[in-house]
């Protein structure tokens, strides 16, 4: 803020360097409190979470936006492949993991991919979700004695703040030793289910090594998280109510076809006595005089009556543009392209679709790499490796002192579907042939294992050649692709 001399009085006065920081009339109702990352969630976190869940249950666009982001982030699931340099360890781990992915859920309802999707959906809806490691008995019947349990953010009370010692305190349900997270405090039951009467005295302390806190911090030092819908919630609520009321208005208006009137009325035309309020005619006569209108029927009134038909409801001038603009603002707040959110693809060509989908997928790819990939997938994988090593299912020398070489894993999300299959695949082939890319990287982009692909293809080709020989076919026909039989070159060609 600089000082400027007033030429009339020669007295200095302060001027804002930024117009947005002015305290003039344009900003007199602009309330922008100074609030830290912890306090902001303490004041609004629970309300934002509950309102987002209520919107997900009732708002079509909000539900669509959360589901679209979740589906694009998870797809069919993640493929995890050990990349340890120890061949025996890598082979054993990959075999055990293929079995474990179906045994992780203690409820037995979801596999690994289903747990990841539920975790991502909870993060996007509630802002965060907790994953707890469950240590199982060796005789539990599980191949690897470990399972994971997903806990909603309600389990860890935001209102729990307590100083335990000089360097140890609980902040919003998370216990810190100095600046390090050492434990989480959870209710034993969901506090909002009403199954058990729970209070802050019924909390359970769980070491941080057995908990994954899946969330997206938006400010440094943030302990708990806000739902991704925070900026769009109020607009979605207002827009939802407006659209619903407009729909009800149209419904009520559609029941009225027209209005029957007369220029003048005599005393005998009234059904009720204006002095006593009693009907001139019995109820039966009134009922018999009422006309039932059927579709396509033309009414003929008595002399003196005039029929005014109502016009159709045209929804008002600019209504469609207004609705689209509000939907565009909601799509911006939810970070979902408008056509993906609403299903309105009118006026688009393939180049425009590629442009906004590529931008959308860059944001989703970040979430896949750093949130669902790093926090969820790698966190569960790390527990899996620790369990199979400590239970002597694999040999891992020096694991206690140097575990990271054994943690190495390739996390591959579900591949994006081609926008134009022929062009996309040709582009990938040219990228490999020109050394811009490589077949291992391209296979990873598809979410598959190159070595496993080649092994399966080789087995399929061998079976094809063996079947041809069994049927007496010396020269198998060229079917293209994998089933293109190898040709023998002549001596002159070689």
C-alpha positions as CSV (number, residue, x, y, z in Angstrom):
1,X,0.0,0.0,0.0
2,X,1.6,3.3,-1.1
3,X,1.2,6.9,0.0
4,X,-0.1,9.5,-2.5
5,X,-0.1,13.3,-1.9
6,X,-3.5,14.9,-2.1
7,X,-2.9,18.0,-4.4
8,X,-5.5,20.1,-2.6
9,X,-4.4,19.6,1.0
10,X,-0.8,18.3,0.5
11,X,-1.9,15.6,3.0
12,X,-0.9,12.0,2.1
13,X,-3.5,9.3,1.8
14,X,-3.3,5.6,1.3
15,X,-4.2,4.0,-2.1
16,X,-4.6,0.3,-2.8
17,X,-2.2,-1.2,-5.4
18,X,-4.8,-3.7,-6.3
19,X,-8.4,-2.8,-7.2
20,X,-9.6,-6.1,-5.7
21,X,-8.2,-5.0,-2.3
22,X,-10.3,-1.8,-2.2
23,X,-12.6,-1.0,0.7
24,X,-14.7,1.3,-1.4
25,X,-18.5,0.9,-2.0
26,X,-18.0,-1.9,-4.5
27,X,-16.5,-4.1,-1.9
28,X,-18.3,-3.0,1.3
29,X,-20.2,-6.3,1.5
30,X,-17.2,-8.5,0.6
31,X,-16.4,-10.5,3.7
32,X,-13.1,-12.3,3.4
33,X,-11.9,-13.4,6.9
34,X,-8.3,-14.3,7.6
35,X,-8.5,-18.0,8.5
36,X,-5.8,-20.7,8.6
37,X,-6.1,-24.1,6.9
38,X,-7.0,-25.9,10.1
39,X,-9.5,-23.5,11.4
40,X,-11.3,-23.1,8.0
41,X,-12.1,-26.9,8.0
42,X,-13.0,-26.8,11.7
43,X,-15.7,-24.1,11.0
44,X,-17.1,-25.4,7.7
45,X,-15.9,-29.0,7.1
46,X,-18.8,-30.9,8.6
47,X,-21.4,-28.7,7.0
48,X,-19.8,-28.9,3.6
49,X,-19.5,-32.7,3.9
50,X,-23.2,-33.1,4.9
51,X,-24.5,-30.8,2.2
52,X,-22.4,-32.5,-0.5
53,X,-23.8,-35.9,0.5
54,X,-27.4,-34.5,0.5
55,X,-26.7,-33.0,-2.9
56,X,-25.4,-36.3,-4.2
57,X,-28.6,-38.0,-3.0
58,X,-30.9,-35.5,-4.7
59,X,-29.2,-33.3,-7.3
60,X,-28.9,-34.8,-10.7
61,X,-26.0,-32.6,-11.9
62,X,-24.0,-32.9,-8.7
63,X,-24.4,-36.6,-8.6
64,X,-23.4,-36.8,-12.3
65,X,-20.3,-34.7,-11.8
66,X,-19.0,-36.7,-8.8
67,X,-19.7,-40.0,-10.6
68,X,-18.1,-38.9,-13.8
69,X,-14.9,-37.8,-12.1
70,X,-14.8,-41.1,-10.1
71,X,-15.4,-43.3,-13.1
72,X,-12.7,-41.5,-15.2
73,X,-10.2,-41.7,-12.4
74,X,-10.7,-45.4,-11.6
75,X,-12.1,-46.9,-14.7
76,X,-12.0,-50.7,-14.3
77,X,-9.4,-50.5,-11.6
78,X,-5.6,-50.3,-11.2
79,X,-3.0,-53.0,-12.2
80,X,-0.1,-53.3,-9.7
81,X,3.0,-55.2,-10.9
82,X,6.1,-55.6,-8.8
83,X,9.3,-54.1,-10.4
84,X,11.8,-55.5,-7.9
85,X,15.2,-56.4,-9.4
86,X,15.1,-59.7,-7.5
87,X,13.5,-62.1,-10.1
88,X,12.4,-64.7,-7.6
89,X,10.9,-62.1,-5.2
90,X,9.1,-60.3,-8.1
91,X,7.6,-63.5,-9.5
92,X,6.4,-64.7,-6.1
93,X,4.9,-61.3,-5.1
94,X,3.0,-61.0,-8.4
95,X,1.5,-64.4,-7.9
96,X,0.4,-63.7,-4.3
97,X,-1.0,-60.3,-5.3
98,X,-3.3,-61.8,-8.0
99,X,-4.9,-63.8,-5.2
100,X,-4.9,-61.1,-2.5
101,X,-6.9,-58.6,-4.7
102,X,-9.9,-60.8,-4.1
103,X,-9.5,-61.1,-0.3
104,X,-8.9,-57.6,0.9
105,X,-12.4,-56.6,1.8
106,X,-13.4,-57.9,5.3
107,X,-17.1,-57.7,4.2
108,X,-16.4,-59.8,1.1
109,X,-18.4,-57.5,-1.1
110,X,-15.6,-55.8,-3.2
111,X,-12.3,-56.7,-4.8
112,X,-9.3,-54.4,-4.9
113,X,-10.7,-52.4,-7.8
114,X,-14.1,-52.0,-6.0
115,X,-12.4,-50.8,-2.8
116,X,-10.4,-48.2,-4.8
117,X,-13.5,-46.9,-6.5
118,X,-15.4,-46.6,-3.2
119,X,-12.4,-44.8,-1.7
120,X,-12.2,-42.3,-4.6
121,X,-15.9,-41.8,-4.5
122,X,-15.8,-41.1,-0.8
123,X,-12.9,-38.6,-1.2
124,X,-14.7,-36.7,-3.9
125,X,-17.9,-36.7,-2.0
126,X,-16.8,-36.1,1.6
127,X,-13.3,-34.7,1.0
128,X,-11.5,-37.6,2.6
129,X,-11.7,-41.2,3.6
130,X,-9.6,-43.4,5.9
131,X,-8.3,-46.8,5.1
132,X,-7.4,-49.0,8.0
133,X,-5.2,-52.1,7.9
134,X,-6.6,-55.1,9.7
135,X,-4.1,-57.7,10.9
136,X,-5.5,-61.1,10.6
137,X,-4.6,-64.5,12.1
138,X,-2.4,-66.9,10.2
139,X,-5.2,-69.5,10.4
140,X,-7.8,-67.0,9.1
141,X,-7.9,-68.8,5.7
142,X,-6.5,-65.9,3.8
143,X,-3.5,-66.3,1.5
144,X,-2.0,-63.1,3.0
145,X,-3.2,-62.4,6.5
146,X,-4.2,-58.8,5.9
147,X,-7.3,-56.9,5.0
148,X,-8.3,-53.3,4.7
149,X,-11.3,-51.4,6.0
150,X,-12.7,-48.1,4.6
151,X,-13.9,-45.6,7.2
152,X,-15.9,-42.5,6.4
153,X,-14.5,-39.2,7.6
154,X,-17.2,-39.1,10.3
155,X,-15.2,-41.8,12.2
156,X,-12.4,-39.3,13.0
157,X,-14.0,-36.3,14.9
158,X,-12.9,-32.9,13.5
159,X,-13.9,-31.4,16.9
160,X,-11.3,-33.5,18.8
161,X,-8.4,-31.1,19.8
162,X,-6.3,-31.8,22.9
163,X,-2.8,-31.2,24.1
164,X,-1.3,-34.4,25.4
165,X,2.2,-33.4,26.2
166,X,4.8,-30.7,25.4
167,X,5.4,-32.0,21.9
168,X,2.3,-34.2,21.5
169,X,-1.2,-33.0,20.7
170,X,-4.3,-34.0,18.9
171,X,-5.5,-31.7,16.1
172,X,-8.9,-32.5,14.5
173,X,-8.7,-36.1,15.5
174,X,-5.1,-36.6,14.3
175,X,-2.3,-37.1,16.8
176,X,1.0,-35.3,16.2
177,X,4.4,-35.6,17.7
178,X,6.0,-32.3,16.9
179,X,5.1,-32.1,13.1
180,X,4.7,-35.8,12.4
181,X,1.5,-37.7,12.3
182,X,1.7,-40.6,14.7
183,X,-1.9,-41.8,15.3
184,X,-5.6,-41.3,14.4
185,X,-8.5,-41.4,16.8
186,X,-11.6,-43.2,15.5
187,X,-15.1,-43.9,16.8
188,X,-15.7,-47.6,17.2
189,X,-19.1,-47.2,15.3
190,X,-20.3,-44.6,12.9
191,X,-21.5,-41.7,15.0
192,X,-24.5,-40.9,12.7
193,X,-25.9,-44.4,12.3
194,X,-27.6,-44.5,15.7
195,X,-26.5,-48.1,16.2
196,X,-24.6,-47.3,19.4
197,X,-24.4,-44.2,21.6
198,X,-20.9,-42.9,20.9
199,X,-19.1,-40.0,22.4
200,X,-15.5,-38.6,22.5
201,X,-14.8,-40.9,25.4
202,X,-15.4,-44.0,23.2
203,X,-12.5,-43.3,20.8
204,X,-9.9,-45.8,19.7
205,X,-6.3,-44.8,19.0
206,X,-4.9,-46.4,15.8
207,X,-1.2,-45.9,14.9
208,X,-0.6,-43.9,11.7
209,X,1.3,-46.8,10.2
210,X,-2.0,-48.7,10.0
211,X,-4.0,-45.8,8.4
212,X,-4.1,-44.3,5.0
213,X,-5.6,-40.8,5.0
214,X,-6.9,-40.4,1.4
215,X,-7.5,-36.7,0.7
216,X,-6.4,-33.8,-1.4
217,X,-4.9,-31.0,0.6
218,X,-5.5,-27.6,-0.9
219,X,-3.4,-25.6,1.6
220,X,0.0,-26.3,3.2
221,X,-0.5,-27.5,6.8
222,X,-4.1,-28.7,6.2
223,X,-5.0,-31.6,8.5
224,X,-8.5,-32.4,7.2
225,X,-10.0,-31.9,3.8
226,X,-13.0,-30.2,2.1
227,X,-15.2,-31.8,-0.5
228,X,-14.3,-31.1,-4.1
229,X,-17.8,-29.6,-4.6
230,X,-17.3,-26.8,-2.0
231,X,-17.3,-24.0,-4.6
232,X,-20.3,-25.4,-6.5
233,X,-22.6,-26.4,-3.6
234,X,-24.6,-23.2,-3.1
235,X,-25.1,-22.6,-6.8
236,X,-26.1,-26.2,-7.3
237,X,-28.7,-25.9,-4.5
238,X,-30.1,-22.7,-5.8
239,X,-30.2,-24.0,-9.4
240,X,-31.8,-27.3,-8.3
241,X,-34.5,-25.5,-6.4
242,X,-35.2,-23.1,-9.3
243,X,-35.4,-25.8,-11.9
244,X,-37.6,-27.9,-9.6
245,X,-40.0,-25.0,-9.0
246,X,-40.1,-24.2,-12.7
247,X,-41.0,-27.8,-13.4
248,X,-43.8,-27.7,-10.8
249,X,-45.1,-24.4,-12.2
250,X,-45.3,-26.0,-15.7
251,X,-47.1,-29.1,-14.3
252,X,-49.7,-27.0,-12.5
253,X,-50.2,-24.7,-15.4
254,X,-50.7,-27.6,-17.8
255,X,-53.9,-28.6,-15.9
256,X,-55.6,-25.4,-17.0
257,X,-56.8,-25.4,-20.6
258,X,-58.8,-22.2,-20.8
259,X,-61.2,-19.8,-19.1
260,X,-65.0,-19.7,-19.7
261,X,-66.5,-16.3,-19.1
262,X,-69.6,-14.1,-19.8
263,X,-69.8,-10.4,-20.5
264,X,-72.5,-10.1,-17.8
265,X,-74.3,-12.4,-15.4
266,X,-77.8,-12.4,-14.0
267,X,-78.9,-13.5,-10.5
268,X,-79.9,-16.9,-11.8
269,X,-76.3,-17.6,-13.0
270,X,-74.8,-17.8,-9.5
271,X,-74.5,-21.1,-7.8
272,X,-74.4,-19.6,-4.3
273,X,-76.6,-17.1,-2.5
274,X,-74.4,-14.0,-2.0
275,X,-76.1,-13.2,1.3
276,X,-76.3,-16.7,3.0
277,X,-73.6,-18.5,1.1
278,X,-75.9,-21.5,0.6
279,X,-76.0,-23.2,-2.8
280,X,-78.9,-22.5,-5.1
281,X,-78.8,-26.0,-6.5
282,X,-78.3,-29.4,-4.7
283,X,-74.9,-31.1,-5.0
284,X,-76.3,-33.6,-7.4
285,X,-77.4,-30.9,-9.8
286,X,-74.0,-29.2,-9.6
287,X,-72.2,-32.5,-10.3
288,X,-74.5,-33.2,-13.3
289,X,-73.9,-29.8,-14.7
290,X,-70.0,-30.2,-14.7
291,X,-68.6,-31.1,-18.1
292,X,-65.8,-33.7,-18.4
293,X,-63.4,-32.7,-21.2
294,X,-61.7,-35.3,-23.3
295,X,-58.7,-34.9,-25.6
296,X,-59.7,-33.4,-29.0
297,X,-63.2,-32.4,-27.8
298,X,-64.6,-28.9,-28.8
299,X,-66.9,-27.2,-26.3
300,X,-70.0,-25.3,-27.2
301,X,-71.1,-22.8,-24.6
302,X,-74.5,-21.2,-24.1
303,X,-75.2,-17.8,-25.6
304,X,-73.1,-15.1,-24.0
305,X,-70.2,-17.4,-22.9
306,X,-66.7,-16.9,-24.3
307,X,-63.9,-19.4,-24.3
308,X,-60.3,-18.2,-24.0
309,X,-57.7,-20.9,-24.6
310,X,-54.4,-20.7,-22.8
311,X,-51.2,-20.6,-24.9
312,X,-48.6,-23.3,-24.6
313,X,-45.8,-22.7,-22.1
314,X,-42.8,-21.4,-24.0
315,X,-40.7,-21.3,-20.8
316,X,-39.8,-17.6,-21.4
317,X,-37.4,-15.8,-23.6
318,X,-33.8,-17.0,-23.2
319,X,-34.7,-19.8,-20.8
320,X,-32.6,-22.4,-22.6
321,X,-29.5,-20.2,-22.8
322,X,-29.9,-19.4,-19.1
323,X,-30.1,-23.0,-18.1
324,X,-27.0,-23.8,-20.2
325,X,-25.0,-21.0,-18.7
326,X,-25.8,-22.2,-15.2
327,X,-24.8,-25.7,-16.2
328,X,-21.6,-24.4,-17.6
329,X,-20.8,-22.7,-14.3
330,X,-21.5,-25.9,-12.4
331,X,-19.3,-27.9,-14.7
332,X,-16.5,-25.4,-14.1
333,X,-17.0,-25.8,-10.3
334,X,-16.9,-29.6,-10.5
335,X,-14.1,-29.6,-13.1
336,X,-16.0,-31.7,-15.5
337,X,-16.5,-30.7,-19.2
338,X,-20.0,-29.5,-19.8
339,X,-20.8,-32.2,-22.5
340,X,-19.5,-34.9,-20.1
341,X,-21.6,-33.6,-17.2
342,X,-24.9,-33.0,-19.0
343,X,-24.7,-35.2,-22.1
344,X,-25.2,-32.3,-24.4
345,X,-22.8,-32.8,-27.3
346,X,-24.5,-30.5,-29.8
347,X,-22.4,-28.2,-31.9
348,X,-19.1,-30.1,-31.3
349,X,-16.7,-31.7,-33.7
350,X,-14.0,-34.3,-33.1
351,X,-11.2,-31.6,-32.7
352,X,-13.1,-29.7,-30.0
353,X,-13.8,-33.0,-28.2
354,X,-10.1,-34.0,-28.3
355,X,-9.1,-30.5,-27.0
356,X,-11.3,-30.5,-23.9
357,X,-11.0,-34.2,-23.2
358,X,-7.2,-34.0,-23.3
359,X,-7.3,-31.1,-20.8
360,X,-9.8,-33.0,-18.6
361,X,-7.7,-36.1,-18.7
362,X,-4.5,-34.3,-17.6
363,X,-6.3,-33.3,-14.4
364,X,-7.6,-36.8,-13.9
365,X,-4.1,-38.3,-14.6
366,X,-2.7,-36.2,-11.8
367,X,-5.3,-37.7,-9.4
368,X,-4.4,-41.2,-10.7
369,X,-0.7,-40.7,-10.2
370,X,-0.6,-38.8,-6.9
371,X,-3.8,-39.5,-5.0
372,X,-5.5,-42.8,-5.8
373,X,-2.2,-44.2,-7.2
374,X,0.2,-43.0,-4.5
375,X,-2.0,-42.8,-1.4
376,X,-4.4,-45.8,-1.9
377,X,-2.7,-48.2,-4.3
378,X,0.9,-47.8,-3.1
379,X,-0.2,-47.6,0.6
380,X,-2.1,-50.9,0.4
381,X,0.7,-52.5,-1.7
382,X,3.2,-51.5,1.0
383,X,1.1,-53.2,3.7
384,X,0.9,-56.2,1.4
385,X,4.7,-56.4,1.0
386,X,5.3,-56.0,4.8
387,X,2.8,-58.7,5.6
388,X,4.2,-61.4,3.2
389,X,7.7,-60.6,4.3
390,X,7.0,-60.7,8.0
391,X,5.0,-64.0,7.6
392,X,7.9,-65.6,5.7
393,X,6.0,-66.1,2.5
394,X,8.8,-64.6,0.5
395,X,12.5,-64.2,1.0
396,X,13.6,-60.5,1.3
397,X,17.2,-60.2,2.6
398,X,18.0,-56.9,4.4
399,X,14.3,-55.9,4.3
400,X,14.4,-54.5,7.8
401,X,17.2,-52.0,7.0
402,X,16.5,-51.4,3.3
403,X,12.8,-52.1,2.4
404,X,12.3,-49.7,-0.5
405,X,13.9,-51.9,-3.2
406,X,11.1,-54.4,-2.4
407,X,8.4,-51.8,-2.5
408,X,9.0,-50.9,-6.1
409,X,5.8,-51.3,-8.0
410,X,4.4,-50.2,-11.4
411,X,0.9,-48.8,-10.8
412,X,-1.1,-48.8,-14.0
413,X,-4.5,-47.2,-14.2
414,X,-7.2,-48.3,-16.6
415,X,-6.4,-47.1,-20.2
416,X,-8.3,-44.3,-21.8
417,X,-10.5,-45.4,-24.7
418,X,-9.4,-44.3,-28.1
419,X,-11.2,-41.2,-29.5
420,X,-10.3,-42.4,-33.0
421,X,-8.9,-46.0,-32.8
422,X,-7.1,-46.1,-36.1
423,X,-5.4,-42.7,-35.8
424,X,-4.5,-43.3,-32.2
425,X,-3.0,-46.7,-32.7
426,X,-1.1,-45.6,-35.8
427,X,0.3,-42.6,-33.8
428,X,1.5,-45.0,-31.1
429,X,3.2,-47.2,-33.6
430,X,5.0,-44.3,-35.2
431,X,6.0,-43.0,-31.8
432,X,7.7,-46.4,-31.0
433,X,9.3,-46.7,-34.4
434,X,10.8,-43.2,-34.2
435,X,12.1,-43.8,-30.7
436,X,9.8,-41.1,-29.2
437,X,8.3,-43.8,-27.1
438,X,8.8,-47.5,-26.4
439,X,6.6,-50.6,-26.3
440,X,6.9,-50.9,-22.5
441,X,5.6,-47.4,-22.0
442,X,2.8,-47.9,-24.5
443,X,1.8,-51.1,-22.8
444,X,1.8,-49.3,-19.5
445,X,-0.5,-46.6,-21.0
446,X,-3.0,-49.4,-21.7
447,X,-2.7,-50.6,-18.1
448,X,-1.3,-54.0,-19.1
449,X,2.0,-55.9,-18.6
450,X,4.1,-56.1,-21.8
451,X,5.9,-59.3,-20.7
452,X,2.6,-61.0,-19.9
453,X,1.1,-59.8,-23.2
454,X,4.0,-61.2,-25.3
455,X,3.8,-64.5,-23.4
456,X,0.1,-64.9,-24.0
457,X,0.4,-63.9,-27.7
458,X,3.2,-66.4,-28.1
459,X,1.1,-69.2,-26.6
460,X,-1.9,-68.2,-28.8
461,X,0.3,-68.2,-32.0
462,X,1.8,-71.6,-31.1
463,X,-1.6,-73.1,-30.5
464,X,-2.7,-71.7,-33.9
465,X,0.3,-73.2,-35.8
466,X,-0.2,-76.6,-34.0
467,X,-3.9,-76.7,-34.9
468,X,-3.0,-76.0,-38.5
469,X,-0.6,-78.9,-38.6
470,X,-3.1,-81.2,-37.0
471,X,-5.6,-80.4,-39.7
472,X,-2.9,-81.0,-42.4
473,X,-2.4,-77.3,-43.3
474,X,1.2,-76.9,-44.2
475,X,1.1,-73.2,-44.9
476,X,-1.3,-71.5,-42.5
477,X,-3.3,-68.7,-44.2
478,X,-2.4,-65.1,-43.5
479,X,-5.2,-63.8,-41.2
480,X,-3.3,-60.6,-40.4
481,X,-2.2,-59.3,-37.0
482,X,-1.1,-62.0,-34.6
483,X,-2.1,-64.9,-36.9
484,X,0.2,-63.9,-39.7
485,X,2.3,-67.0,-40.3
486,X,6.1,-66.5,-40.5
487,X,7.3,-66.7,-44.0
488,X,10.5,-68.6,-45.1
489,X,12.8,-66.5,-47.2
490,X,14.5,-68.2,-50.2
491,X,18.3,-68.4,-50.5
492,X,18.3,-65.7,-53.1
493,X,16.3,-63.3,-50.8
494,X,18.6,-63.9,-47.9
